[in-house]
Amino acid sequence: MTAPDVLSPTDRRLLPLLVAGVSDKTIASQTQLSRRTVQRRIQSLMERSDAATRVQLAWHAARHGWL
């Protein structure tokens, strides 16, 4: 399990949007990242949290103080 304080500021902006169900394209626009970068960051967060789905990632983020 990774401590919440090691999340980058970008990941801290990205996660609430993901949890809210915002599309990758819209997250990219709002965070000024490419859609592919958003997808890679989400994949990295999923690996760090051992989540198989985005729903599991959202649950993990909420439970472990990532939001």
C-alpha positions, 0 to 999 in steps of 0.5 A: 500500500502506498502512502497518500502523500506520495501521490503527485499533484497531477494524480490528486487532480485526476482522481476526483475526476475519475471517481466522478465518472468524467471521461478520459478526454474531459480529464485530459482537457481539464488537467491539460494533459494528453488523453494517453497520459491520463490513461497511463497515469490511471493505469499506474495508479491501478497497479499501485493500488492492485486494482483490476478496474477503475471502480476498484481504484476509486474504492481504494482511493477513497479508503486510503485517503487518496481523494 
